[in-house]
Amino acid sequence: MAKPAKSSRGKSRGRSGNVSKLYAALDLGTNNCRLLIAEPTRAGGLRIVDSYSQIVTLGEGLAASGQLSEQAMGRAIEALRKCSDKVKKHRPVQTRFIATQACRQAANGKSFLNEVNRKVGLRMETITPKEEAKYALMGSLDLVDPSYDFALVIDIGGGSTELSWIDAKAAIARGVKGCAIRPPILGWASFPVGVVTLNEAFTDRETGWYPRMVEHVAELMRANDAATRFGPLFRAGRGQLIGNSGTVTSLVGVHMKLDRYIRSVVDGAWLAREEALATRQRLHDATPEERAKEGCLTGGRSELMLPGLAILDAIWQTWPADRLRVGDRGLREGILLSMMHGAKAGGQKPNQKQRGQRGRGQLPPKPPSSEGAAA
């Protein structure tokens, strides 16, 4: 997949001379509301036409109450209105609007999405953790290094963390179109911890609170079959880590000591384990005020950075690797590429409602061979 690039599009024309078809993907998560509008490139990738991102903390207080709060829903609806305005400006657009963990978990998640449809006019669907894993992979295909047998794609969200283990060589061989139809996922898992939920669960900030967060997450991960199935393969140096969440991209920006976040500098970078540990320790030892002054941790991100790093530390301990590849892309890019290449999630039409799934993940019945098991 070609890296998403900014378009200078007024009315961009394709090979046939017709105006290029536009696609829009909206991802409403536990912490962020993100929109991406893009057009396909001749090389099979995508070119960004317009975008929007806003922290809305939709899942604030959800773990304690089981409900989306009025304040959080109000923030999300305001952000969704802005997304709707952008989509209308670029019509005609083929769209897919999805919600993830907060709306899956909340007792009033479905009624909230109905309210979004009534007030904003956006018809949204709640996707399953397995679909999240697929789209995270689709958005990260060009980051896969075929010198490894396996890759672990990491998506740390606000309310959950999705992991997918893939056959690296099959991913490269199939390409974007092949992976859209048949993603080479060997196993996937969804863990009910994200930057928002972990932050709310560990509020004391007493000495040792960070190691306690890491151990809490690591315990969940060790209980999953993926720890025993894939852990030894990564410890043998056969696995690559790919991180495409805000936690990972922000960590790299801080490591690079950027005065402001620059996507073109961060996207595609490699981060060594030693570099990650040193930067994490610097952020851990800083005061909240010092973290907030970091150029890549603006807009409230500094408050959730350490919980995100605790999740990343737990992953890195369970499936170790010398370094991690970083991608500033995620579900939106994966959804866009799937739409562009005609893949329908679960064999259903994009606007068809998907049933939520709370499973802990699916794994192959036997450990993959040295060549990797095709998905």
C-alpha positions in Angstrom: 0.0 0.0 0.0 1.3 3.4 -0.9 1.5 5.8 2.0 -1.6 8.0 2.3 -0.6 11.3 0.7 -2.2 14.7 0.7 -4.1 15.6 -2.4 -4.0 18.9 -4.2 -7.4 17.8 -5.6 -9.8 20.3 -6.9 -11.6 17.9 -9.2 -9.0 15.2 -9.6 -9.5 13.0 -12.7 -8.8 9.4 -13.1 -7.4 7.4 -16.0 -10.7 7.6 -17.9 -10.9 11.4 -17.5 -13.9 11.1 -15.1 -13.8 12.8 -11.7 -12.2 10.4 -9.2 -14.5 8.5 -6.9 -14.3 9.6 -3.3 -14.6 7.4 -0.2 -15.1 8.4 3.5 -14.4 6.4 6.6 -15.4 7.6 10.1 -14.1 5.9 13.3 -15.8 6.8 16.5 -13.7 5.3 19.3 -13.6 5.5 23.1 -11.3 8.5 23.0 -11.3 9.9 19.5 -13.6 10.8 16.6 -11.7 10.6 13.3 -12.8 11.1 9.7 -10.8 10.4 6.5 -11.9 11.2 2.9 -9.7 9.8 0.2 -9.5 8.8 -3.5 -7.9 5.7 -4.9 -4.5 5.9 -6.6 -3.5 4.0 -9.7 -1.0 2.1 -7.6 -3.8 0.7 -5.5 -3.3 2.9 -2.5 -5.2 6.0 -1.4 -4.7 9.8 -1.5 -6.1 11.9 1.3 -8.5 14.6 0.3 -9.8 15.7 3.7 -9.6 14.7 7.3 -10.8 15.5 10.8 -9.7 14.3 14.3 -11.0 15.3 17.7 -10.6 13.9 21.2 -14.1 13.4 22.6 -13.5 10.8 25.4 -16.8 9.1 24.6 -15.9 6.4 27.1 -15.3 8.7 30.1 -16.8 7.1 33.2 -18.1 4.1 31.2 -16.3 1.4 33.2 -17.9 2.6 36.4 -21.4 3.3 35.2 -21.9 1.0 32.2 -23.4 4.0 30.3 -22.2 6.7 28.0 -22.6 10.0 29.9 -24.7 12.9 28.6 -21.6 15.1 28.5 -19.5 12.6 26.6 -22.3 12.0 24.1 -22.7 15.7 23.6 -19.0 16.1 22.8 -19.2 13.2 20.3 -22.3 14.6 18.6 -20.6 18.0 18.1 -17.6 16.3 16.5 -19.8 14.1 14.4 -21.6 17.2 13.1 -18.3 18.6 11.8 -17.6 15.2 10.2 -21.0 15.3 8.5 -20.4 18.8 7.1 -17.1 17.7 5.6 -18.7 14.6 4.0 -21.5 16.8 2.5 -18.9 19.2 1.1 -17.3 16.3 -1.0 -20.5 14.6 -2.2 -20.9 12.2 -4.0 -18.9 10.0 -1.5 -19.1 6.3 -0.7 -19.2 6.1 3.1 -18.8 3.8 6.0 -19.2 5.1 9.5 -18.2 2.8 12.4 -18.2 2.8 16.2 -16.0 0.6 18.4 -15.5 -0.4 22.0 -17.4 2.4 23.8 -20.6 1.7 21.9 -20.1 -2.0 22.1 -19.8 -1.9 25.8 -22.3 0.8 26.8 -25.8 -0.3 27.7 -27.0 2.9 25.9 -24.6 2.5 23.0 -27.3 1.5 20.4 -29.7 4.3 21.5 -26.8 6.8 21.2 -26.1 5.8 17.6 -29.8 6.1 16.9 -29.7 9.6 18.3 -26.7 10.4 16.1 -28.7 9.3 13.1 -31.7 11.5 14.2 -29.6 14.6 15.1 -26.7 14.4 12.7 -27.9 12.2 9.8 -25.0 9.7 10.1 -26.0 6.1 9.9 -23.3 4.3 12.0 -22.7 0.7 12.8 -20.8 -1.0 15.6 -18.1 -3.3 14.3 -16.7 -6.4 16.1 -13.2 -6.7 17.5 -12.3 -9.1 14.8 -13.2 -6.5 12.1 -11.1 -4.0 14.0 -8.1 -6.3 13.8 -8.7 -6.8 10.0 -8.9 -3.1 9.3 -5.8 -2.3 11.4 -3.9 -4.9 9.3 -5.2 -3.4 6.0 -4.0 0.0 7.0 -0.6 -1.3 7.8 0.3 -3.6 4.9 3.1 -1.5 3.6 4.8 -1.6 7.0 5.2 -5.4 6.9 8.8 -6.6 6.6 8.9 -9.9 4.7 12.2 -10.8 6.2 10.2 -11.9 9.3 7.8 -14.9 9.3 5.2 -13.1 11.4 4.0 -9.7 12.3 1.9 -8.5 15.2 -0.3 -5.5 14.4 -1.0 -3.4 17.6 -4.0 -1.1 17.9 -4.3 0.5 21.3 -7.6 2.3 21.6 -9.4 4.2 24.3 -11.5 1.3 25.6 -9.8 -1.8 24.2 -6.7 -3.1 22.6 -6.9 -5.2 19.4 -4.0 -7.4 18.3 -3.7 -9.5 15.2 -0.9 -11.9 14.3 -0.3 -12.3 10.5 1.7 -14.3 8.1 4.1 -11.6 6.9 5.1 -13.3 3.7 1.5 -14.1 2.7 0.6 -10.4 3.4 3.3 -9.2 0.9 2.4 -11.9 -1.7 -1.3 -11.1 -1.6 -1.0 -7.4 -1.7 -3.8 -4.9 -0.9 -6.5 -6.5 -3.1 -5.7 -10.1 -2.0 -5.6 -9.1 1.7 -8.9 -7.2 1.4 -10.5 -10.4 0.3 -8.6 -12.9 2.4 -6.5 -11.2 5.1 -3.6 -13.5 6.2 -4.6 -13.3 9.9 -3.3 -16.3 11.9 -4.9 -15.1 15.2 -6.5 -12.1 16.7 -7.5 -11.0 20.2 -9.3 -8.1 21.8 -8.4 -7.1 25.4 -10.8 -4.9 27.4 -8.1 -2.3 28.3 -7.4 1.0 26.5 -5.9 4.3 27.5 -9.1 5.7 28.9 -10.2 2.6 30.8 -6.8 1.9 32.2 -6.4 5.5 33.3 -9.7 5.4 35.2 -8.8 2.0 36.8 -5.5 3.3 38.2 -6.0 6.7 39.7 -3.8 6.6 42.9 -0.5 7.6 41.3 1.3 6.2 44.3 4.8 4.7 44.0 4.7 1.7 41.8 1.5 2.5 40.1 3.0 2.3 36.6 4.4 -1.3 37.1 1.1 -2.3 38.5 -0.6 -1.1 35.3 1.9 -3.0 33.2 1.4 -6.2 35.3 -2.4 -5.9 35.1 -2.4 -5.8 31.3 0.4 -8.4 31.0 -1.7 -10.8 33.2 -4.6 -10.5 30.8 -2.4 -11.1 27.8 -0.6 -14.1 29.4 -4.0 -15.7 30.0 -4.7 -15.7 26.2 -3.6 -18.6 24.0 -1.6 -16.1 21.9 1.0 -15.8 24.6 1.9 -19.5 24.4 1.3 -19.9 20.6 3.2 -16.9 19.4 5.4 -15.8 22.3 8.2 -18.4 21.6 8.2 -17.4 17.9 8.8 -13.7 18.8 11.4 -14.6 21.4 13.2 -16.5 18.6 13.4 -13.3 16.6 10.9 -14.4 13.9 8.3 -11.7 14.6 7.9 -8.1 13.8 5.9 -5.6 15.8 3.8 -2.9 14.0 2.1 -0.2 16.1 -0.4 2.2 14.6 -2.1 3.8 17.5 -1.8 7.3 19.0 0.3 6.0 21.9 2.9 4.6 19.5 3.1 7.6 17.1 3.2 10.0 20.1 6.0 8.0 21.7 8.1 8.2 18.5 7.5 12.0 18.2 8.6 12.5 21.8 11.7 10.3 21.1 12.6 12.4 18.1 12.1 15.5 20.3 9.8 17.1 17.7 8.5 20.6 18.6 5.2 19.6 17.0 3.9 16.3 15.6 4.9 15.8 11.9 3.1 12.8 10.4 5.5 12.4 7.4 8.5 12.1 9.9 6.8 9.6 12.2 5.0 7.4 9.8 7.0 4.4 8.8 9.8 5.0 11.3 11.5 2.2 13.3 11.8 2.4 17.1 14.3 0.3 18.9 13.3 -1.3 22.2 16.1 0.6 24.1 14.9 3.9 22.6 11.3 3.2 23.6 12.3 2.3 27.2 14.5 5.4 27.5 11.7 7.7 26.2 9.1 6.0 28.4 11.2 6.5 31.5 11.7 10.2 30.7 7.9 10.6 30.4 7.3 8.5 33.5 9.8 10.7 35.6 8.3 14.0 34.3 5.6 15.9 36.1 2.2 16.1 34.5 3.0 19.8 33.6 6.2 18.8 32.0 4.5 16.1 29.9 1.9 18.5 28.8 4.6 20.8 27.4 5.8 18.0 25.0 5.1 19.2 21.4 3.6 15.8 20.4 1.4 15.4 23.5 -0.9 18.4 23.1 -4.7 18.4 23.1 -5.1 16.2 26.3 -2.9 13.4 25.0 -0.4 13.8 27.8 -2.9 12.7 30.4 -3.4 9.3 28.7 0.2 8.7 27.5 1.4 6.6 30.5 -1.5 4.2 30.5 -1.0 3.7 26.8 2.7 3.0 27.3 1.9 0.5 30.1 -0.2 -1.4 27.5 2.6 -1.2 25.0 5.1 -2.4 27.6 2.9 -5.4 28.4 2.7 -6.3 24.7 6.4 -5.9 24.2 7.1 -8.2 27.2 4.7 -10.9 26.0 5.7 -10.8 22.3 9.3 -9.4 22.4 11.1 -7.9 19.4 14.2 -5.8 19.1 12.3 -2.9 17.4 8.9 -1.8 16.4 7.6 -0.3 13.1 5.4 2.7 13.5 2.5 3.7 11.3 0.3 6.8 11.5 -2.7 5.1 10.2 -5.4 2.8 11.5 -9.0 1.7 11.1 -10.0 4.5 8.7 -7.3 3.6 6.2 -8.1 0.0 6.4 -11.8 0.6 5.9 -11.1 2.9 2.9 -8.9 0.3 1.2 -11.4 -2.4 1.8 -14.2 -0.3 0.2 -11.9 0.6 -2.7 -11.1 -3.0 -3.4 -14.6 -4.3 -3.1 -14.2 -6.2 0.2 -17.3 -6.4 2.4 -16.8 -7.0 6.1 -18.0 -10.5 7.0 -19.5 -10.9 3.5 -22.1 -8.2 4.3 -22.9 -4.9 2.7 -21.1 -1.9 4.3 -24.3 -0.4 5.7 -25.7 -3.6 7.1 -25.7 -3.8 10.8 -23.0 -6.0 12.4 -23.6 -7.9 15.5 -21.2 -7.1 18.4 -18.7 -9.7 19.5 -17.1 -9.9 22.9 -14.9 -12.9 22.3 -11.3 -13.0 23.5 -10.0 -13.9 20.0 -9.5 -16.8 17.7 -6.3 -18.7 17.1 -5.2 -21.6 14.9 -5.5 -25.0 16.6 -1.8 -25.7 16.2 1.2 -23.4 16.3 2.2 -22.2 12.8 5.1 -23.9 11.0 8.3 -22.1 10.1 6.7 -21.1 6.8 3.6 -19.7 8.5 0.1 -21.0 8.2 -2.1 -19.3 5.6 -5.2 -17.7 6.9 
